[in-house]
Each structure stands twice: as C-alpha cells, then as structure tokens.
Amino acid sequence: MLLSNSSLPFSYFPSFGIVDLSRIDACLFVHSSLEKVFSVGDAYCGDFLGMLPNGKGKYTWSDGTIYEGDWEEGKMTGMGCIVWPSGSRYEGEFSGGYLHGQGAYITADKCTYDGAWRMNTKHGFGRKKYSNSDLYEGSWKEGLRQGSGKYIWSSGNSYIGTWKDGTMSGKGLLKWANGDKFYGSWLNGLRDGSGFYRFADGGCYCGNWSRGSKDGRGTFYPSGSKHISLKKWCKSAGLQGILRGESCQSLIGNHGSLRDELSQGSSLSAEENKREEPQIKRSISERVSSGSLVSSSGQISTKASAERDWILGDIEKELSMKDSSCKAASCSVDDDQQDRKDEIDIALEREYMQGVLIRERVRKISGKSHKAKSHGKFSSKEVKPSSCLRISNSNQSHYFMYNLQLGIRYTVGKITPVPAREVRSTDFSKQARIKMFFPKKGSQLTPPHYSLDFYWKDYCPMVFRNLRELFKLDAADYMMSICGDDGLREISSPGKSGSMFYVSHDDRFVIKTLRKSELEVFLKMLPRYYDHVKLHENTLITKFFGLHRIELKCGRKVRFVVMGNMFYTELSIHRRYDLKGSTYGRFTSKEKIKGNGTLKDLDLSYEFYMDRSLRDALFEQIELDCMFLQSQDIIDYSLLLGLHFRAPEHLKTIIESPDASNNSENNPSINAGLSVPPTGLMLVTHEPGSVNTEPGPHIRGSTLRAYSVGDKEVDLLLPGTGRLRVQLGVNMPAMANRKVQENDADSMEVELFEVYDVVLYLGIIDILQDYSLKKKIEHAGKSVFLDPMSISVLEPKLYARRFINFLEKVFPDP
C-alpha cells in the first residue's frame, strides 16, 4: 500500500545524516526486505518492520558514511559496523542508535581503541593505542582516562596507578626507561604529596612534592646505604593500600621537572582532553531505550571492576622487581661486607621550598641505630598507652574505623532527608540522641558487615546537621570523604592527651577520640558554640561536624568528634606550631624537630608582619573567640599555626637553569650566605571568577580587605602557583623575620635567609578543657614552685589575656 509523503513521521534513524521520511517516497512492508534510495541521497538495503528498518540492513548516507548491521525499530541496536568517509571505523555493539557496549574503533591515522562505550563515548575498561605508539589500558569515564590504568610511552616510560579527568591523579608508580622509579601521590599529572623515588643505581629519596617539585622535608639515601623499606614507608605515608607487604630494598629520585620528562607523551597533552570520539549527530525526535542501556552498562561496570584489580596488581609486581643495576650493587655490597663491618652509613636530611634546597644535614647512622631511628621518623602510628581506645592489635583499630564509617553513613543518611528547620532547645537534650545497634548479620535498619557487633550513638544529630549546612558542607561530599572506599588513616597524636587521630583519605576531615570529661564539656558548651559560630562567620574556633560514640558488646566505649582539617590546602605546610602563651615545658625535643612534628612556643623564632587591615581583622576575631571561651570557663586552648614558605624568585631561576640543576643536588651550599628580601607574594583586588570560592572544611565566611590595596577585598597571587582567596586564618600572606639565628658548626646546617615570604593557616583548637577542680588543684600545686604565669593551667580570664598578649608579640603591629 502506497502512502503519501505528508503522512510519514520522522524516523528514529541515527543522525549520521538526519532522515526525514516525510520527504521520501516509501512503501509499507511488514518483515520485508528491499533496497530503497531516498530523495536526500541516502540509501537503505535490508529488512523493514512497517516503515522502519528492523533486522539486518545496510544504510549509506549521502556523505559516504556506511552502517551495516542490526536494526531495531529504526535504531541501530545490536552488532554492527560503521565506516566514515575519513577512513575511521567502528565495529561492535550499538544500542538505541549509540555506540554502546563493547567495540573497536580505528581512526584514519591508525589510532585504535578496543573496549567499553556508553552513548558514543569511551566509558568503562578499554585499551587504546595512539598513533605515536603510546599505549593506555585501564578505566575510562565519559571519554577521559579515570580510575585505574596503565600507560606506556613509546619512549619506554610507564605509569601504573589512578587517573582523574585524563591526568595522573591519586596514587601511582612511574617508571622511567633508565630504571628510575617514583611511587607516591599525583595531582593533575604532577608529583604532589608524599613520594618515594628510587634511582637506577639504588639510591633513593623519600619526602614530599608539590606541583612536581620537592617541597618540605625529606631524606636522601646514597647508593649502597641502608635505608627504609618501601613497605614501611608506604605504611607511614598512608599509601599502603595497593601493596600486600612486599618491600623493595631501594627506591627512587630524579630532580628534573616531570612535565619535561613526559613531554614526549603526546597523549597527555590538551589534545586528549578534547574527548576525540566518533561524531554522531542526532535527530531531536530520537529516543533511547533505557532498558538496553542500563543492561549494557551493568556488564561494562562489572568487567571494569575485575580489570581494575588486574591493572593495580602490576604495581606490586613492578615495585618488587629489582633492576639489574640494583642487583649488581647489592652483590658488590655483599662481597665487600667484611671490609665494611664498622663503616657508618650516611643519609642526608634535606628541606626544600618549591624545588629549592634550603637546608641539609648529614646524618651518620650505623645499621642498628638506623633501624631504630627510621622507625621513629617514618612511623605515623604512635599510640600511647593512655589512649582512649587501647589497641591490643591492629585489627581492633581497623574495626573501629570501619564501625565509625558505618555509623556516620547511617547518621547522615537518616538526618539529611528530614526537612530543614531552625534548631530548638530540645535538639540539645538527652532525648535528641539516637542509639542504634549494628549486628554483624544486619537488621531491618542496618546493613550486614564484617566488623564486630556494636552500638552506635549519635549526639544532637539535628544540631550538627544544621552546623554542616551553616558551614556550607554538602552532605554527600561529607559522607563520601569519610565513608568512601579509600577509608581513613591513623596518625600519631601531637599532644599529651593520648587521643587517637584519624584523617579522611582526601585530608579534609580530622576525627579525634575524646575522654568522657571532654564529651561532657562539649555537650554543655554546644548551645553557646552553635550561637557563636552562627553569629561570627569568621570565627577561628575549630569547626565541628559531628559527635558520636561507639560501644562494643564488651562494654568498651569510644567517643569521638569530627572536625575540619585546618591544614587542608593545595600548598605544602612546612612548619606547624602549637602556641598557648605559656613557657614551662613549651619546647620540642630535637628528635621531633628533625622530623615533621608540631613545634611549641619556645621553638618559635619568627615574628610575622602582615597587612595592617589583615592584622586588625585577625585580632578582632581572636578577642571575640577568647571572650566566648572565657564565658564557658575553657582553658588550655591553643593557636595552631601552619607556615608555607615561598622560595625567592632569584633562587628559583638559579635552580632551574641547566648548569645549576646539575650541581644543586650534590652541592647544596652554592647559595649559602644570601640574605635577600623576599618578593614572592602579591595582594591583588579580589575577583570571584579567578579563585576557588567553594566552601571547605576550614574555610571562613568572607573575603578579607587589605589596607595596602585601598581597603578592598583581596586575593593572594603566588607567582608560578596560582591565585588564592584570602580569608581569616586561610591563605593569609605575611613576612617572617627570624629573631635569632646562631650557626651551629656541628649540625652542618646552612641557613639561606633571615627573611621569608610565608602564607599562614591558623585556628584555635583544643577547646574542650574546662577549669575544673582538678585543674584548679594542679594550678595551685605548680604555683608553689613555678611562676604562675609560666604554666599552662591558669584561670580562664588570665589565660585569655596571656594568650592574646603572646600572639600580639608573634604578630607585631607593622
């Protein structure tokens, strides 16, 4: 039966060419096969169902594009092959007119991809070989490398690890063709965070990197010397998740720019991020069958998960392999062992600022003492016997972290759907607390789990839900940060309280265990704390996001609080200080100073000069916060101060020059004696579109104004790094003057500067100790033998005044 043109609807043809059947003379056939040429120049030969292609068929567009394969109700669905005029070709699965499922794609320049697709983009597990012979095998998301993957450059370099948005981000291993290896943290294709770098000759450097350059403290072990194993270092740096226990006797340290090393890998350029995919135009009338898409996606996800484990297994294999050069060095050491019995190994403790070596100390150690010292330096788990949670073995710590994640996931999931409302007085009462039993087998309200049975108690859930919203913290981000697959890591306690500390995998949140007395103080103070942070958006007092308790069946109770990490920043924190204003016992042992521990009042040898308006805003808020703490009878709090040092530009030029870069590693004193005023920071007028304005776990409310820029809101411009929003206690620029510096010849330490550009991060912490009867007795007892103003314990009003007076000396009026 013949139909007129006007009676034909739009087809569901894929829009490699948009087909309008209203302009085509056609016939209505049922399960019939014919060849038809359309007026637009397209042609179809195959089966029809009614007016639509259905079954097997071949469609040729007027531009030369050809598809041959399965059709379903006018849409390419099933197996098929499509060839473009350019010579590109795809053969594999289709669904709803899209490249969807498993398929192989070959471009005209012989670039190939074989793997999973989702709606015309690479998505899932796949293998891509580039036209320059580079090879990537791993996970993809929306056309970009994301997840676990292995990349091999044509030059012989290779990377195995995690990816994000097409670049190396997360944990991974890069192996150079010359045998050097780096295992550690990456961000946007650059080394960023903790890392372990092994040279091909067996020497290694373990330390921190920032934006591809060494930044902070680290240790260099020359070839042939004894040093920390990879297994121990990964455990201390929180990177042990992929390893299963193998250690490598020597690891890694090229000092050139990674960006230069990888410049020959064209696949890491901006070209890859353009998401080169087969271009498929689509008709606005097309609809995609959701059922077929979901089914196919599930298969892709399952395969990608299995392939991920196989890819990451290569990291363990690579790190456990010993290069032939390392073996030779090892044999040489063994053969000469008798002659070296009494020889002392040497390690170089170094400190860098953005790639500039500013300090070096030679450490002479014997094998036995080295082992002991390296444990103290690199181990991040130092749990004291007085801890709130006494750990008899590592499994119990694991159970605690797992139970904590289960509880927080339950709490946030339960309270988030509740309609938002103002906090009431009843929300602070005992009746507002929620208690839930988590049996191992699960229940109607709790999921099954592999931990121990436990009771979960959530204190004032509506109050903390409102606090999180007040701090502009997204509930999903909060839950994923703490309860994500990467888990939590335990860190050593910097104080005498014996509390245990855990940090989320992305460093945004800190979890601290509490004593019962601290919990009671917090609950008593909570209503006033809520009012204070609501009234003062720039408060320097710690941000609290949740208060919980875990109780095991044996009766052991662990109370803990979730806080924002004050040092969550893209910049490296080179020094940390805990400042109270007291002097008795307020110094740090030399062993901790050599590491990256938190220093105290008497260790501080700097004065910090900042813009007049910034300083005025800082002390105005300190006064308000101290008045609040005084009203709650709180003492023993401190200012946690983090310093990011900026290396002067003239030294960066020296280090980056070809001649100097070859000598700076072995001759750290080439710049000794320089004392040049820093010029690396600049305050500029605030531009919201030029800086990150997203709220963070420690971000304050408003952008600060600077006197030097006409009392306007300002951003901090860091040459070669970026532009940061200046807020109270966050990204605050200052000039650090060293008060006193005595040269100690025995330490072999060289100070390059007396004046530094620094970026400050600060806040008031430890606010859960009240002036109790026990503290009053302690104050009275110590005052008999010591100056009352020198000891930490002091009446709240005097404590606040001493605290402010001390900080006024640390941050003098310019």
C-alpha positions in Angstrom: 0.0 0.0 0.0 1.5 3.4 -1.0 1.4 6.3 1.4 1.7 10.0 0.6 4.8 11.9 1.7 2.8 14.0 4.1 1.6 11.0 6.1 5.1 9.7 7.1 6.5 10.6 10.5 10.1 11.3 11.5 12.2 8.1 11.7 14.4 7.0 14.6 17.3 6.7 12.2 20.7 7.6 13.8 21.7 11.1 12.7 24.9 10.5 11.0 22.6 12.1 8.4 19.2 13.2 9.7 16.5 11.4 7.8 13.0 12.9 7.4 10.7 10.2 6.0 8.1 12.9 5.1 10.3 13.8 2.1 10.7 10.2 1.0 8.6 8.1 -1.3 8.3 4.8 0.5 6.2 1.7 0.7 4.8 -0.1 3.8 6.1 -3.6 4.1 5.9 -6.0 7.0 9.1 -8.1 7.7 10.1 -7.4 4.1 13.4 -6.7 2.5 14.1 -4.2 -0.2 16.5 -1.6 -1.4 15.4 2.0 -1.3 17.1 5.2 -2.5 15.8 8.3 -0.8 15.4 11.8 -2.3 18.1 13.2 0.2 20.6 10.9 -1.4 20.7 8.3 1.3 20.1 4.6 0.6 19.0 1.6 2.7 19.0 -2.0 1.8 17.6 -4.5 4.3 14.7 -5.6 6.4 11.8 -3.3 7.4 9.1 -3.5 10.0 6.4 -1.2 8.9 8.1 2.0 7.8 11.2 1.4 10.0 14.4 -0.6 9.4 14.2 -3.7 11.6 16.6 -6.7 11.5 19.6 -6.8 9.2 20.3 -3.9 7.0 22.8 -1.5 5.3 22.4 2.2 5.3 24.5 4.6 3.2 24.4 8.3 3.9 24.9 10.9 1.2 28.3 12.0 2.7 29.7 8.4 2.3 29.2 7.1 5.8 28.1 3.5 5.8 26.5 1.3 8.5 25.8 -2.4 8.2 24.4 -4.4 11.0 21.4 -4.9 13.2 18.4 -2.6 13.5 15.5 -2.4 15.9 12.5 -0.2 15.2 14.5 2.3 13.2 17.5 2.4 15.5 20.9 0.8 15.3 20.8 -1.8 18.0 22.9 -5.0 18.3 26.1 -5.8 16.4 27.2 -3.7 13.5 30.0 -1.9 11.7 30.1 1.8 10.6 32.7 3.4 8.4 33.2 7.1 8.0 34.5 8.9 4.8 37.7 9.8 6.7 38.6 6.2 7.0 37.7 5.8 10.6 35.9 2.6 11.5 33.9 1.2 14.4 32.8 -2.4 14.8 31.0 -3.6 17.9 27.8 -3.1 19.9 25.1 -0.4 19.3 22.1 0.5 21.4 19.4 3.0 20.7 21.5 4.5 17.8 24.5 5.0 20.0 27.9 3.3 20.2 27.2 1.5 23.4 28.7 -1.7 24.8 31.9 -3.4 23.6 33.5 -2.2 20.4 36.7 -1.5 18.5 37.3 2.0 16.9 40.1 2.7 14.4 40.9 6.2 13.1 42.5 7.0 9.8 45.9 7.7 11.5 45.8 4.1 12.9 44.9 5.2 16.5 42.9 2.3 17.9 40.6 1.8 20.9 39.1 -1.6 21.9 36.8 -1.6 24.9 33.6 -0.3 26.5 31.5 2.5 25.2 28.5 4.4 26.6 26.4 6.7 24.4 29.2 7.4 21.9 32.0 8.0 24.5 34.6 5.7 25.9 33.3 4.6 29.3 34.5 1.5 31.3 37.5 -0.6 30.7 39.4 -0.2 27.4 42.7 -0.4 25.6 43.9 2.5 23.4 46.9 2.6 21.2 47.9 6.1 20.0 49.2 7.0 16.6 52.7 7.7 18.2 52.7 4.1 19.6 51.8 5.1 23.2 49.5 2.6 24.9 46.9 3.0 27.6 45.0 0.2 29.2 42.5 0.8 32.0 39.4 2.7 33.1 37.6 5.5 31.2 34.9 7.8 32.2 33.0 10.0 29.7 35.9 9.8 27.2 38.7 10.5 29.6 41.1 8.3 31.5 39.7 7.9 35.0 40.2 5.3 37.6 42.9 2.6 37.5 45.1 2.4 34.4 48.4 1.6 32.9 50.1 4.0 30.4 53.2 3.1 28.4 55.0 5.8 26.4 56.8 4.9 23.1 60.0 6.2 24.9 59.8 3.3 27.4 58.4 5.3 30.3 55.4 3.7 32.0 52.8 4.7 34.7 50.6 2.4 36.7 48.0 3.9 39.1 45.0 6.1 39.3 43.8 8.8 36.9 41.3 11.6 37.0 40.0 13.8 34.2 42.6 12.4 31.8 45.6 13.1 34.0 47.6 11.1 36.6 45.9 11.9 39.9 46.0 9.8 43.1 48.5 7.1 43.9 50.7 5.5 41.3 54.0 4.3 40.1 56.0 5.9 37.3 58.9 4.0 35.8 61.4 5.7 33.5 63.2 3.9 30.7 66.5 4.5 32.5 65.3 2.5 35.5 64.3 5.3 37.9 61.0 4.8 39.7 58.7 7.0 41.6 55.8 5.7 43.8 53.5 8.2 45.6 50.8 10.8 45.2 50.0 12.6 41.9 47.8 15.6 41.1 47.0 16.8 37.6 49.9 14.9 36.1 52.5 16.2 38.6 54.0 14.7 41.7 52.1 16.2 44.6 52.2 14.8 48.2 54.3 12.0 49.7 56.5 10.1 47.4 59.4 7.5 47.3 61.8 8.0 44.4 64.4 5.3 43.6 67.4 5.9 41.3 68.5 3.1 39.0 71.8 2.9 40.9 70.0 2.1 44.2 70.0 5.5 45.8 66.6 6.9 47.0 64.8 10.0 48.2 61.7 9.9 50.3 59.8 13.1 51.1 57.1 15.5 49.8 56.4 17.1 46.5 54.2 20.0 45.4 53.3 20.7 41.8 56.1 18.5 40.6 58.9 20.0 42.7 60.3 18.8 46.1 58.7 20.8 48.8 59.2 20.2 52.5 61.4 17.8 54.4 62.8 14.5 53.1 65.7 12.1 53.3 68.2 11.2 50.6 70.0 7.8 50.9 73.0 7.4 48.6 73.5 4.3 46.6 74.7 1.4 48.8 73.5 2.8 52.1 70.9 1.2 54.3 67.5 2.9 54.3 63.8 2.4 55.0 62.0 -0.3 53.1 59.2 0.6 50.7 56.7 -1.4 52.8 57.5 0.7 56.0 57.4 4.0 54.1 54.1 3.2 52.4 52.6 2.4 55.8 53.8 5.6 57.3 52.7 7.7 54.3 49.2 6.2 54.1 49.9 4.7 50.7 50.0 1.0 51.6 46.5 0.2 50.3 47.7 -1.3 47.0 50.7 -3.2 48.4 50.4 -6.5 50.1 53.6 -6.5 52.1 56.5 -6.8 49.7 59.2 -4.3 50.3 61.8 -3.0 47.8 65.3 -2.6 49.2 66.0 0.5 47.3 63.8 3.1 45.7 64.0 6.4 43.6 64.9 10.5 42.9 65.2 12.4 39.6 65.2 16.1 40.3 64.1 17.4 36.9 60.6 18.5 36.0 58.2 15.7 35.4 56.5 17.9 32.9 59.7 17.9 30.8 60.2 14.1 31.3 56.8 13.4 29.9 56.7 16.0 27.1 57.2 13.3 24.5 54.0 11.6 25.5 51.5 13.4 23.3 48.6 11.6 24.8 48.9 13.7 28.0 48.5 17.0 26.1 45.4 19.0 25.8 44.5 17.1 22.6 43.5 14.1 24.6 41.2 16.1 26.8 39.1 17.2 23.8 37.4 13.8 24.0 38.0 12.6 20.5 35.0 10.4 19.8 33.0 9.4 16.7 30.8 12.4 16.0 27.2 11.3 15.7 24.5 14.0 15.0 21.1 13.1 16.3 17.5 13.9 15.5 15.5 15.7 18.1 12.8 13.1 17.8 15.1 10.2 18.7 14.5 8.3 21.9 16.9 5.9 23.5 15.7 2.6 25.0 16.7 2.9 28.7 16.4 -0.8 29.3 19.0 -1.7 26.9 21.4 1.0 28.1 21.1 0.0 31.7 21.7 -3.6 30.9 24.7 -3.0 28.9 26.2 -0.5 31.4 26.0 -3.1 34.1 28.1 -5.5 32.1 30.7 -2.8 31.4 30.9 -1.9 35.1 31.4 -5.5 36.2 34.2 -6.1 33.7 35.9 -2.8 34.6 36.0 -3.7 38.2 37.6 -7.0 37.5 40.2 -5.4 35.2 41.0 -2.7 37.8 42.3 -5.3 40.2 44.5 -6.8 37.4 45.9 -3.5 36.5 46.8 -2.5 40.1 48.4 -5.8 40.6 51.1 -4.6 38.2 52.2 -2.0 40.8 53.1 -4.7 43.3 54.9 -6.6 40.6 56.9 -3.6 39.5 57.8 -2.4 43.0 59.0 -5.9 44.0 61.3 -6.3 40.9 64.9 -5.4 41.3 66.7 -3.8 38.4 69.9 -5.5 37.2 71.9 -2.5 38.4 70.4 -2.7 41.9 71.3 -6.4 42.0 74.8 -5.7 40.9 75.2 -3.0 43.6 73.7 -5.5 46.2 76.2 -8.2 45.2 79.0 -5.7 45.4 78.0 -4.8 48.9 77.7 -8.4 50.0 81.1 -9.3 48.6 82.7 -6.5 50.5 80.6 -6.9 53.7 83.5 -8.0 55.8 85.5 -4.9 54.9 82.6 -2.6 55.7 81.6 -4.1 59.1 82.5 -1.0 61.0 81.6 1.5 58.3 78.8 4.0 59.2 76.1 4.7 56.7 75.2 8.3 55.7 71.8 9.8 55.0 71.1 13.4 54.0 68.2 15.1 55.7 67.0 17.9 53.4 64.4 20.6 53.2 63.1 22.2 50.0 60.9 25.2 49.1 59.3 24.8 45.7 62.3 22.8 44.4 64.9 25.0 46.1 67.2 23.2 48.6 67.4 25.5 51.6 68.8 23.2 54.3 70.8 20.0 54.5 72.0 18.0 57.5 74.3 14.9 57.3 73.1 12.1 59.5 75.6 9.4 60.4 74.0 6.2 61.4 75.0 2.6 62.0 72.8 -0.2 60.8 71.4 -1.0 64.2 70.7 2.6 65.3 69.4 3.5 61.9 66.7 0.9 62.2 65.6 2.3 65.4 65.7 5.9 64.2 64.0 5.2 61.0 61.1 3.7 62.9 60.7 6.8 65.0 61.0 9.1 61.9 58.7 7.4 59.5 56.1 5.6 61.5 52.9 7.5 61.7 51.3 5.3 64.4 52.5 6.1 67.8 49.5 5.2 70.1 50.3 5.9 73.7 49.1 3.5 76.5 46.8 6.2 77.9 44.8 6.4 74.7 41.0 6.5 74.9 40.9 3.3 72.8 43.5 0.8 74.0 44.5 -1.2 70.9 45.7 -4.7 71.6 46.3 -5.4 67.9 45.9 -3.7 64.5 42.6 -5.5 63.8 40.8 -3.6 66.5 41.9 -0.3 65.1 40.6 -1.5 61.7 37.3 -2.5 63.3 37.0 0.9 64.9 37.5 2.8 61.7 35.1 0.5 59.9 32.4 0.9 62.6 32.9 4.6 62.5 32.2 4.7 58.7 29.1 2.5 59.1 27.7 4.8 61.8 28.4 8.1 60.0 26.8 6.7 56.8 23.8 5.8 58.8 23.6 9.1 60.6 23.9 11.3 57.6 21.6 9.2 55.5 18.9 9.3 58.2 19.1 13.0 59.1 19.6 14.5 55.6 16.0 13.8 54.2 14.4 15.5 57.3 13.0 18.9 56.2 15.3 21.8 57.3 14.2 23.8 60.3 15.7 26.0 63.0 17.4 24.4 65.9 15.3 24.1 69.0 16.3 23.8 72.6 15.1 20.2 72.7 17.6 19.4 69.9 20.4 19.7 72.6 18.6 17.5 75.2 19.3 13.8 76.0 16.1 12.8 74.3 17.5 14.1 71.0 20.3 11.5 71.0 19.9 8.4 68.7 21.2 5.0 69.6 21.3 2.1 67.1 22.5 -1.5 67.3 24.6 -2.7 64.4 24.7 -6.6 64.5 27.1 -8.3 62.2 24.3 -10.1 60.4 22.5 -6.8 59.8 18.9 -5.8 60.6 15.9 -4.1 59.1 17.6 -0.7 59.6 21.3 -1.6 59.3 23.3 -3.4 56.7 25.3 -6.6 57.3 29.0 -6.1 57.9 32.3 -7.9 58.6 33.2 -6.0 61.8 32.2 -6.6 65.4 28.7 -6.1 66.8 28.5 -2.6 68.2 26.1 0.1 69.4 26.2 3.5 67.7 25.2 6.7 69.5 24.7 10.0 67.7 24.6 13.1 69.8 22.4 16.0 68.7 22.0 15.0 65.1 19.8 17.9 64.1 22.2 20.4 65.6 25.2 19.1 63.7 23.1 18.7 60.5 22.4 22.5 60.8 26.1 23.2 61.6 27.2 21.4 58.4 24.7 23.4 56.4 25.8 26.6 58.2 29.4 25.8 57.1 28.1 25.1 53.6 29.2 21.5 53.7 27.4 19.2 51.2 26.1 16.0 52.9 27.1 13.8 50.0 30.7 15.2 50.0 30.9 14.8 53.7 29.8 11.2 53.6 32.0 10.2 50.6 35.1 11.8 52.2 34.8 9.9 55.4 33.0 6.7 54.2 34.5 6.3 50.8 36.3 3.2 49.6 39.7 4.7 50.4 38.9 4.8 54.1 40.6 6.6 56.9 44.2 6.6 58.0 45.5 6.9 61.6 48.1 9.5 62.5 50.1 10.0 65.7 48.9 12.3 68.4 50.8 15.6 68.6 49.7 16.2 72.2 49.8 14.7 75.7 46.1 13.8 75.8 46.6 10.3 74.4 43.7 10.9 71.9 43.8 9.0 68.7 43.5 10.9 65.4 42.2 9.8 62.1 42.3 11.7 58.8 39.9 11.2 55.8 41.6 10.0 52.6 41.3 13.4 51.0 42.7 15.2 54.1 39.5 17.3 54.5 38.5 16.0 58.0 40.1 15.0 61.2 38.5 12.6 63.7 39.6 12.7 67.3 38.7 10.4 70.2 37.5 12.2 73.3 37.6 11.5 77.0 34.3 11.3 78.8 35.1 14.6 80.6 35.7 16.3 77.2 32.4 15.0 75.9 30.5 16.4 78.8 32.2 19.8 78.4 31.3 19.8 74.7 27.7 18.9 75.3 27.4 21.6 77.9 29.0 24.2 75.6 27.3 23.1 72.4 24.3 25.6 72.5 26.6 28.6 73.0 29.0 27.2 70.5 26.2 27.0 67.9 25.2 30.6 68.6 28.8 31.8 68.4 29.6 30.3 65.0 26.3 31.4 63.6 26.9 35.0 64.7 30.6 35.1 63.7 31.2 33.6 60.3 34.9 34.3 60.5 35.5 32.6 63.8 38.9 30.9 64.2 37.5 28.2 66.5 37.6 24.7 65.2 34.6 23.6 63.0 32.8 20.6 64.4 30.7 18.4 62.1 29.6 15.5 64.3 29.7 14.0 67.7 29.4 10.2 68.1 30.1 7.2 70.3 30.8 3.5 69.6 30.2 0.9 72.2 31.2 -2.7 71.8 29.4 -5.6 73.5 32.2 -6.0 76.0 31.3 -2.5 77.3 34.2 -0.5 75.8 33.1 2.9 74.7 34.9 5.2 72.3 33.7 8.8 71.9 34.9 10.9 69.0 34.3 14.2 67.2 34.6 15.0 63.5 36.4 18.3 62.8 37.6 20.3 59.8 41.3 19.9 58.9 42.8 23.4 59.3 45.7 22.5 57.0 43.6 21.3 54.1 45.2 23.3 51.4 46.9 22.9 48.0 50.0 24.4 49.4 52.5 22.4 51.5 52.7 23.2 55.2 56.4 23.4 56.0 56.2 24.2 59.8 53.5 23.6 62.4 53.3 25.4 65.7 51.0 24.9 68.7 51.0 28.2 70.7 49.5 28.7 74.1 51.4 31.7 75.5 52.9 29.7 78.4 56.6 28.9 78.7 57.0 26.0 81.2 57.8 22.8 79.2 56.8 24.5 75.9 59.6 23.2 73.7 60.0 20.2 71.4 62.7 17.5 71.6 65.4 17.6 69.0 64.2 14.2 67.6 60.7 15.6 66.8 62.2 18.8 65.4 64.2 16.7 62.9 61.0 15.1 61.8 57.9 17.0 60.8 56.4 17.2 64.2 54.4 20.1 65.7 56.6 22.7 67.5 55.7 24.8 70.5 56.0 28.3 71.9 59.8 28.3 72.8 60.6 26.7 69.4 59.2 29.8 67.5 61.9 32.1 66.3 59.9 34.2 63.9 57.9 37.4 64.0 55.2 37.7 61.3 54.4 41.1 59.8 51.2 41.3 57.7 49.0 44.0 56.2 47.5 46.4 58.7 43.9 45.6 57.9 44.5 41.8 57.9 46.1 42.1 61.3 43.3 44.2 62.7 40.7 41.7 61.5 42.7 38.8 62.9 42.9 40.2 66.4 39.4 41.5 66.4 38.2 37.9 65.9 40.7 36.4 68.4 39.3 38.8 71.0 35.8 37.7 70.3 36.7 34.0 70.3 38.6 34.3 73.6 35.7 36.1 75.2 33.4 33.2 74.2 35.8 30.6 75.6 36.3 32.6 78.8 32.5 32.7 79.3 32.5 28.9 79.1 35.4 28.5 81.6 37.5 27.0 78.9 41.4 26.9 79.2 44.3 25.1 77.7 43.3 26.0 74.1 46.0 27.0 71.6 46.6 28.6 68.3 47.5 26.0 65.7 49.7 27.8 63.2 50.9 26.4 59.8 53.5 28.1 57.7 54.0 27.7 53.9 57.4 29.2 52.9 57.8 30.7 49.5 61.2 30.5 47.8 62.5 33.8 46.4 62.3 34.0 42.6 66.0 34.6 42.1 66.8 31.3 43.7 64.2 29.5 41.6 65.9 30.9 38.5 69.3 29.6 39.6 68.0 26.2 40.4 66.0 25.9 37.1 69.0 26.9 35.0 70.6 24.0 33.1 74.1 24.5 34.7 72.8 24.8 38.3 70.4 21.9 38.1 73.2 19.5 37.6 75.1 20.7 40.7 72.5 21.7 43.2 71.8 18.1 44.3 75.4 17.4 45.4 76.5 20.9 46.3 73.7 22.4 48.4 75.8 25.3 49.7 76.2 27.1 46.4 73.7 29.7 47.5 74.9 30.0 51.1 75.1 33.4 52.7 72.4 35.1 50.6 70.1 37.3 52.5 67.7 38.9 50.1 64.3 40.4 51.0 61.5 38.1 49.6 59.3 39.2 46.7 57.2 36.2 46.0 53.8 37.3 47.3 51.4 39.9 46.0 47.9 41.1 47.1 45.5 41.9 44.3 41.9 43.0 44.1 39.5 40.1 44.6 38.0 38.6 41.5 35.4 35.9 42.4 35.7 34.2 39.0 39.5 33.9 39.3 39.7 32.0 42.6 38.1 28.9 44.1 35.1 30.1 46.2 33.8 26.7 47.1 33.4 26.2 50.9 35.9 23.8 52.5 36.2 22.1 55.9 38.1 25.1 57.3 37.1 28.0 55.1 35.9 31.1 56.8 33.0 33.2 55.7 34.1 36.4 54.0 37.0 37.6 51.8 39.3 39.9 53.8 40.1 43.5 52.9 43.7 44.8 52.8 44.9 48.3 53.7 47.7 48.1 51.0 45.1 47.7 48.2 42.8 50.6 49.2 40.8 48.6 51.8 39.4 46.4 49.1 38.7 42.6 49.2 41.9 40.8 48.1 43.3 37.6 46.6 46.8 36.3 47.1 48.8 35.9 43.9 51.5 33.3 44.1 53.9 33.6 41.1 54.1 30.2 39.4 51.5 28.7 41.6 48.1 30.4 41.4 45.6 32.8 42.9 44.0 32.1 46.3 41.2 33.8 48.2 42.4 35.5 51.4 40.2 34.7 54.4 40.7 34.9 58.2 43.2 32.1 59.1 43.3 30.9 55.5 45.8 32.0 52.8 47.0 34.9 54.8 50.3 36.4 53.5 53.0 37.7 55.8 56.7 38.4 56.1 58.5 36.2 58.6 61.5 37.7 60.3 63.8 35.3 62.1 64.6 36.7 65.6 67.8 34.9 66.4 69.9 32.5 64.4 73.1 31.0 65.8 75.2 29.0 63.4 75.9 25.6 64.9 79.0 24.2 63.1 78.4 20.7 64.4 75.0 20.5 62.8 76.3 21.2 59.3 73.2 23.3 58.8 73.2 26.3 56.4 70.5 29.0 56.7 70.0 30.8 53.5 67.7 33.6 54.6 66.7 35.7 57.6 63.5 37.0 55.9 60.9 34.8 54.3 57.6 35.2 52.4 55.1 33.0 54.1 51.4 32.0 53.8 49.7 31.5 57.1 47.0 29.0 58.1 45.7 29.2 61.7 42.9 28.5 64.0 42.0 27.9 67.7 42.0 24.3 68.8 41.6 22.1 71.9 38.7 24.0 73.3 37.2 21.1 75.4 39.1 21.5 78.7 37.3 23.5 81.4 38.8 25.0 84.5 37.7 22.1 86.7 38.5 21.3 90.3 41.3 19.0 89.1 42.9 21.9 87.1 42.5 24.3 90.0 44.4 21.9 92.2 47.1 21.5 89.5 47.5 25.3 89.2 47.8 25.7 93.0 50.4 22.9 93.2 52.6 24.1 90.4 52.4 27.7 91.5 54.3 26.9 94.7 57.5 26.1 92.7 57.0 27.9 89.4 55.9 31.3 88.1 52.1 31.1 87.9 52.1 32.9 84.5 54.6 30.4 83.0 52.5 27.3 83.5 49.8 26.2 81.1 47.0 26.0 83.6 45.5 29.4 84.5 42.2 30.9 85.5 40.1 31.5 82.3 40.3 35.3 82.3 44.0 35.4 82.9 44.5 32.6 80.4 42.7 34.5 77.6 44.7 37.7 78.4 48.0 35.9 78.4 47.1 34.2 75.1 46.3 37.4 73.4 49.3 39.2 74.7 51.6 36.5 73.4 50.1 36.5 70.0 50.5 40.3 69.8 54.2 39.7 70.1 54.1 36.9 67.4 52.2 39.2 65.1 53.6 42.7 65.9 51.9 45.8 64.7 53.7 46.9 61.5 
